[in-house]
Structure formats: C-alpha cells, structure tokens
Amino acid sequence: MALLDADYPDQLKTTRPRYFTILRVANLAAIVLLFLSLQSDTIEKILFVWAIILFFQIFLTPTRRLASTLFLSLTLYASTAYLALKYARQNFDPWPSMFVVESVTVIDLRCVLLAAALVEAIFGFERIGETVRRAAVSCRSSIGSVDSSLPDFLISILFIMIGLFDWLKVVSIGVSSVLDGERRQYATQLLLGGNHNVQVVVMASTVFLVCRIFTRRLGALPIISLALIWSPFLLVGSRKEAITTGAICVVLLAGLASRRALSVFVGSSFFVFMSPALKSGNIYDSLHEFILPQYMHFSIAMGLVPSDLGGTFAERAQFLLPNIFRLTELIDFGRAFYRLGITGVGLGASPFGEAQLNGFYGSTEISFAIVFLAAVSLMFFLSRRVPVFTVAAFGLLIVYGRSDFWTYMFFVCYVSVLVLLLANFPSSQRFSTDPARGLEKGSQCSHSPDSETTG
C-alpha cells in the first residue's frame, strides 16, 4: 500500500463524485459531533472513535489517506502525554497534575478536530491527497532531470566533511559517555545539532540526494555520505531533523520507489523512531517524540510561561528573515521555553501552546485553526507554481505537533528554496550522469486533472 497511491476499485470510478460527497459530509458531521462531545471524562471514547474514522480512511479510502495521516499525527501529539501519564505513569517536569493534563488534552484535541472540520469543509480531504501527489510527481521529475552529477558529488563531499567533524566530536567526548548520557545532551556540540542554518542546508540536500538516488544511478558515495552525516546525530539521541527529513522524502518518493526500497526506508525510519528505546531499554522513551512537546502547553496552563515567550506572533514572523534584517533579537519558540529553566529536558515546541499564547479571538482552538488553515492554504496556492513548497510543507505538517508556526515556515521556505536551486542546476557535459530512471513510473502514478476531480 503506497502512501500516495490513488488506485481504488473500478466500481468506485463511476460513482466517485457521489461516493466522496457522501463520505465528505459524513466525515464532517462526525468530526463536529466529536468536537461537541469532547469533555475530560470522554477523552478516551472520543479518541477511540476518532481513531476508527482515521484508520478507515487511511486503509480503505486511498484518496483521503494523506489528510487522515496528517490528522492522526496531530492527534498523537495532542493525546499521547495524557495516555502515558494515565496508563504508564510517565510524568516529567514541571510535573502537571492529572487535572491539568486532562484539561489541556481536551483543548488540544479540540484544536485538531476544529482544524480537521475546517479543512474538510473548505478543501476536502481528497484534494489534499491529489494536490500533494501531483506536486510530488512534478518535484521528483525536476530533481531527476538534472543532467549534471556535480551537485551530487558536492553534496556528498559536504556531508562527508560535516560527518567527519561530528564523529571527531563524538570521539573527543567519548562514545561511552555519549551512550550513557541523557538524550540530546551533546547534540548542540555537533554541527548538525546546534545550528538551524546548517540543519536547513543538510535537510534540503538530503531530500535532493535521496531523490537522486531513486531516480539516477549515483553509485555508493552518496549513500555513504548520508550514513556518515546522520549517524553521529542519531547516536547522541536526536531524531527531530531526521524524522522531519524522512517525512518529506516519503511524501516525495512514495509511488516511485519499489516495495523493497520502501520497506527498507520504512524499516530505517522505524529504527530511528525506536532508537531511544534501544539506547535506554525503556520503550516509552521512543514515545517522547509525541509526549514531551505537550509539556510546553502544560507549563503554560500552570502559569509558568510568560505570555510574550519568544516575542509576539508578529515579531516572530521576523524568523523568516536573515539576522541582519531582523528588528529585534529572536530565538525560536522551543529554545525560548527551554531557557526558562522549567525543565531540564528539551521538549521542543507546541503549536497548541503557541495558540493559547496567541489567543486570537480569545480562543486557543480558533488561534490554532487560523494558523493551521494559513499553512494549508499556502500549500494549495503554491502547489502548481512551486510544487517543492507543497511537498516540503506537507512533510513538515506531519510533525507540526512538535513545532510552532514561524519555525515551521522557516524550514518550509528555506528547504524549498534550496531544493529548487539544486533542481535547476545547469547541465554539464563534463559532469554528465547516467540517464534518469524511474521517472516514467513516477509519471504513470499521476492522473490528468480531469480524472482527479472530486465531488
């Protein structure tokens, strides 16, 4: 089952408009009902029903698969902390009470449900799938059509240099110390772990190089360079950038890669996700990706966080500008929270917590829905003009539950720009590469716009 596969039984093709109209209305009605029924004592019942709705669409309705996967991810970020505390007694600084956790979880789930209802009503889940898939086909076709091998070689050399530097840093710290230390304790000492600009370059270059590996015959050097640059980063317990980059690659390549290649990629991604548990022996450590970001919102609900954390929403828009053009000094939302000293764990950011601080129209749910719809609207608006933006935007939306709006936009914009520049690298006879492969298969998984019209 390919993530972007849009195939479905022939009998549905003749009844598609009516079928999807009914499904869309039913889904919207169910979401509204869940939103209105959500209370502290109904969290688990609502989660159970919502999960059934999402899994039904993921496994049985291919054209709605991407949107449902997106909202499943957001639901995990909004509820895993509650489930971990209630059933596994997993609690962290600042040690919120069960009452706080339940109250915040209700708010966060309402944010997800309201956003899902508005996306379904305004755009439709099907349109997300077909828009992202069409952008992915166009994007990987552009990347695979680059005739010069020079960008592949330069990226590989850059990765080898950064990887060697980070491995030397790990050796100087001591591999045993790194393995015995807390997760991410030494991450900021690595080039890849301590600088957003380096992360953007590496993420964009990784997306480009992975796509080239699937569409061109590049040899072993790019694969070795990828392993060299990411392995020390994973060794110190960092996963965020690897998971984020992997999400973009899956969106970009699903439908093109063979089942065996996808199986290897999914297996590697699962290994990355489970790496904290393999290091500590505690299975719950792997769930920190979904658990810890929500503790920012718990801290806000407990009154421990100033309302101007990281600056106002408008001030944080300067995050998109280079430092020399910023009117005020800025740090990202997650790092600003970490500097408060409320916890010794790097929790990341929370879009739900950010929504409460924004407080548009006095509502956390409305605040979240406004910025989420802005992100989705940009993704649709630029899908034909700049398809790489749509691919990056959707891939990063999958992990939006551990970010904030302007950090999300920073990575989407700059990763897109760098991939776009690489995809337009001039041809060179001196650095020619093997003919493109697999692009016909990628083209075959696209449909004409007329065949994709949904009701």
KAKA-V301932 format. One record per pair of residues at least 4 apart in sequence whose ideal C-beta (glycine too) atoms are under 8 Angstrom apart, sorted by the first residue. I is the first residue (numbers start at 1). GAP is how many residues later the second one is. Records with the same first field share a line. If there is no record, write none. Layout:
I->GAP + GAP
This chain:
1->4 + 58 + 61
2->252 + 253 + 260 + 443
3->62 + 63 + 66 + 247 + 248 + 251 + 252
4->61 + 62 + 125 + 128 + 129 + 132 + 247 + 250 + 251 + 441
5->57 + 60 + 249 + 250 + 440
6->56 + 57 + 123 + 124 + 127 + 439 + 441 + 446
7->55
8->4 + 5 + 53 + 54 + 55
9->4
10->4
11->4
12->4 + 7
15->4
16->4 + 438 + 439
17->4 + 436 + 437 + 438
18->4 + 437
19->4 + 436
20->4 + 43 + 104 + 106 + 434 + 435
21->4 + 434
22->4
23->4 + 38 + 41
24->4 + 96 + 100 + 101 + 102 + 431
25->4
26->4
27->4 + 26 + 30 + 37 + 93 + 98
28->4 + 89 + 92 + 93
29->4
30->4 + 19 + 23
31->4 + 22 + 82 + 85 + 86 + 89
32->4 + 85
33->4
34->4 + 12 + 15 + 16 + 79
35->75 + 78 + 79 + 82
37->5 + 9
38->4 + 5 + 8 + 68 + 71 + 72 + 75
39->4 + 67
40->62 + 63 + 66
42->4
43->4 + 36 + 39 + 59 + 62 + 63 + 66
44->4
45->4
46->4 + 63
47->4 + 28 + 32 + 62
48->4
49->4
50->4 + 25 + 63
51->4 + 21 + 24
52->4
53->4
54->4 + 14 + 17 + 18 + 21
55->4 + 13 + 17
56->4 + 5
57->4 + 7 + 8 + 10 + 11 + 68
58->6 + 7 + 10 + 11 + 14
61->4 + 7
62->67
63->62 + 63 + 66 + 67 + 391
64->4 + 61 + 62 + 65
65->4 + 64
66->4 + 62 + 63 + 66 + 67 + 185 + 328
67->4 + 52 + 53 + 58 + 59 + 61 + 62
68->4 + 57
69->4 + 329
70->4 + 58 + 324 + 327 + 328
71->4 + 41 + 44 + 45
72->4
73->4 + 325 + 326 + 327 + 328
74->4 + 38 + 41 + 326 + 327
75->4 + 34 + 37
76->4 + 214 + 325
77->31 + 213 + 216 + 217 + 273 + 275 + 323 + 324 + 325
78->27 + 30 + 31 + 33 + 34 + 216 + 274 + 323
79->4 + 26 + 29 + 30
80->4 + 207 + 210 + 211 + 214
81->4 + 9 + 20 + 24 + 209 + 210 + 211 + 213 + 214 + 217
82->4 + 19 + 20 + 23
83->4 + 5
84->4 + 6 + 200 + 203 + 207
85->4 + 5 + 6 + 13 + 16
86->12
88->196
90->194 + 197 + 201
91->4 + 5
92->199 + 200 + 203 + 251 + 253
93->202 + 249 + 250 + 251 + 252
94->201 + 204 + 205 + 208 + 210 + 248 + 249
96->4 + 5 + 8 + 199 + 202 + 203 + 205 + 206
97->4
98->4
99->4
100->4 + 198 + 201 + 202
101->4 + 197
102->4
103->4 + 198
104->4 + 190 + 193 + 194 + 197 + 248
105->4 + 189
106->4
107->4 + 190 + 245 + 249 + 257 + 258
108->4 + 186 + 189 + 244
109->4
110->4 + 255
111->4 + 240 + 241 + 244 + 253 + 254 + 257 + 258
112->4
113->4
114->4 + 251 + 252 + 254 + 255
115->4 + 253 + 254 + 257 + 258
116->4
117->4
118->4 + 251 + 255
119->4 + 6 + 9 + 253 + 254 + 257
120->4 + 5
122->251
123->4 + 5 + 253 + 257
124->4 + 330
125->4
126->4 + 328
127->4 + 253 + 327
128->4 + 248 + 266
129->4
130->4 + 317 + 322 + 324
131->4 + 248 + 249 + 252 + 259
132->4 + 119 + 247 + 251 + 258 + 259 + 262
133->4 + 122 + 312 + 313
134->4 + 249 + 253 + 312 + 318
135->4 + 248 + 252 + 253 + 255 + 256
136->4 + 115 + 116 + 117 + 118 + 119 + 251 + 255
137->4 + 118 + 305 + 306 + 308 + 309
138->4 + 249
139->4 + 72 + 113 + 248 + 249 + 252 + 280 + 284
140->4 + 71 + 74 + 75 + 112 + 113 + 116 + 299 + 302
141->4 + 298 + 301 + 302
142->4 + 245 + 246 + 281 + 282
143->65 + 68 + 69 + 72 + 276 + 279 + 280
144->67 + 68 + 70 + 71 + 72 + 292 + 294 + 295 + 298
145->291 + 294
146->5 + 66 + 276 + 277 + 279 + 281
147->280 + 281 + 285 + 286
148->277 + 278 + 279 + 280 + 283 + 284 + 285
149->4 + 69 + 282 + 283 + 284
150->4 + 275 + 278 + 281
151->4 + 57 + 271 + 274
152->4 + 57 + 60 + 64 + 66 + 70 + 281
153->4 + 68 + 278
154->4
155->4 + 50 + 53 + 54 + 67 + 70 + 267
156->4 + 53 + 65 + 66 + 68 + 69
157->4 + 68
158->4 + 47 + 67
159->4 + 43 + 46 + 50 + 66 + 67 + 69 + 70
160->4 + 64 + 65 + 68 + 69
161->4
162->4 + 29 + 30 + 36 + 40 + 67
163->4 + 62 + 65 + 66 + 67 + 68 + 69
164->4 + 64
165->4 + 26
166->4 + 24 + 25 + 26 + 27 + 63 + 66 + 67
167->4 + 61 + 64 + 65
168->4
169->4 + 17 + 20 + 21 + 63
170->5 + 8 + 16 + 20 + 62 + 65 + 66
171->4
173->4 + 5 + 13 + 16
174->4
175->4 + 60
176->4
177->4 + 9
178->7 + 8 + 57 + 58
179->56 + 100
181->4 + 5 + 55 + 56
182->55 + 163
183->53 + 54 + 55 + 93 + 96 + 97 + 102 + 105
184->4 + 9 + 52 + 53 + 54 + 162
185->51 + 52
186->4 + 7 + 50
187->6 + 7 + 46 + 49 + 50 + 51 + 159
188->5 + 6
189->4 + 5
190->4 + 42 + 43 + 46
191->4 + 7
192->6 + 7 + 10 + 37 + 38 + 40 + 41 + 49
193->40 + 43 + 45
194->4
195->4
196->4 + 136 + 214
197->4
198->4
199->4 + 42 + 212
200->4 + 210 + 211 + 214 + 215 + 218
201->4 + 217
202->4 + 27 + 39
203->4 + 38 + 41 + 42 + 45 + 208 + 212
204->4 + 210 + 211 + 212 + 213 + 214 + 215 + 218
205->4 + 213 + 217
206->4 + 20 + 23 + 24 + 39 + 43
207->4 + 38 + 41 + 42 + 45 + 185 + 208 + 212
208->4 + 210 + 211 + 214 + 215
209->4 + 13 + 16 + 17
210->4 + 16 + 39 + 42 + 43
211->4 + 38 + 41 + 42
212->4 + 6 + 10
213->5 + 9 + 10
214->39 + 42 + 43 + 47 + 224
215->41 + 221 + 222 + 223 + 224 + 227
216->217 + 218 + 220 + 221
217->216 + 217 + 220
218->4 + 215
220->4
221->4
222->4
223->4
224->4
225->4
226->4
227->4
229->4
230->4 + 12
231->4
232->4
233->5 + 8 + 9
234->4 + 5 + 8 + 38 + 41
237->38 + 39 + 42
238->4
239->4 + 33 + 34 + 36 + 37 + 50
240->4 + 49 + 108 + 159 + 162
241->4
242->4 + 30
243->4 + 26 + 29 + 30 + 46 + 156
244->4 + 151 + 152 + 155 + 167
245->4
246->4 + 19 + 23 + 26
247->4 + 148 + 149 + 151 + 152
248->4 + 143 + 144 + 147 + 148 + 167
249->4 + 16 + 146
250->4 + 15 + 16 + 19 + 145
251->140 + 143 + 144 + 147
252->139 + 143
253->4 + 9 + 12
254->8
255->187 + 190
256->182 + 185 + 186 + 189
257->4 + 5 + 8
258->4
259->4
260->4
261->4
262->4
263->4
264->4
265->4
266->4
267->4
268->4
269->4
270->4
271->4
273->13 + 16
274->4 + 12
275->4 + 11
276->4 + 9 + 10 + 12
277->4 + 5 + 6 + 7 + 8 + 9
279->6
280->5
283->4
284->4 + 7
287->4
288->4
289->113
290->4 + 111 + 112
291->4
292->53 + 54 + 55 + 56
293->54 + 55 + 56 + 57 + 108 + 109
294->4 + 56 + 58
295->4 + 48 + 50 + 52
296->4 + 9 + 38 + 41 + 51 + 52 + 53 + 54 + 57
297->4 + 53 + 55 + 56 + 59
298->4
299->5 + 6 + 38 + 43 + 44 + 54
300->4 + 5 + 53 + 56 + 57
301->55
304->36 + 38
305->4 + 32 + 35 + 37 + 48 + 52
307->50
308->4 + 49
309->24 + 27 + 28 + 31 + 48
310->6 + 20 + 21 + 22 + 23 + 26 + 27 + 94
311->4 + 5 + 17 + 19
312->4
313->4 + 41 + 45 + 92 + 93
315->13 + 15
316->14 + 17 + 88 + 89 + 90
317->89
318->7 + 8 + 9 + 10 + 12
319->11 + 13 + 87 + 88 + 90 + 91
320->86 + 89 + 90 + 93
321->4 + 5
322->4
326->4
331->4 + 5 + 8
332->4 + 17 + 72 + 75
333->4 + 16 + 21 + 70 + 71 + 73 + 74
334->4 + 12 + 13 + 14 + 15 + 69 + 70 + 73
335->4
336->4
337->5 + 10 + 12
338->5 + 8 + 9
343->4
348->54 + 55
349->4 + 5 + 53 + 54 + 55 + 58
350->4 + 51 + 52 + 54
351->4 + 17 + 20 + 21 + 49 + 50 + 52 + 53 + 54 + 57
352->4 + 12 + 16 + 49
353->4
354->4 + 13 + 17 + 50 + 51
355->4 + 5 + 9 + 10 + 12 + 13 + 16
356->8 + 11
358->9 + 13
359->4 + 5 + 8
360->6 + 7 + 10
361->5 + 6
363->4
364->4
365->4
366->4
367->4
368->4
369->4
370->4
371->4 + 34
372->4 + 28
373->4
374->4 + 31
375->4 + 18 + 22 + 25 + 30 + 33 + 34
376->4 + 21
377->4
378->4 + 11 + 15
379->4 + 10 + 11 + 14 + 15 + 18
380->10
381->4
382->4 + 5 + 7 + 8 + 11
383->4 + 6 + 7
386->4 + 30 + 34
387->4
388->4 + 28 + 31 + 32 + 35
389->4 + 23 + 24 + 27
390->4
391->4
392->4 + 19 + 20 + 23 + 24 + 27
393->4 + 19 + 23
394->4
396->4 + 7 + 12 + 15 + 16 + 19
397->11
399->4
400->8
403->4 + 5
404->4
405->4
406->4
407->4
408->4
409->4
410->4
411->4
412->4
413->4
414->4
415->4
416->4
417->4
418->4
419->4
420->4
421->4
428->4
438->4
439->4
440->4
441->4
442->4
447->4 + 5
448->4
449->4
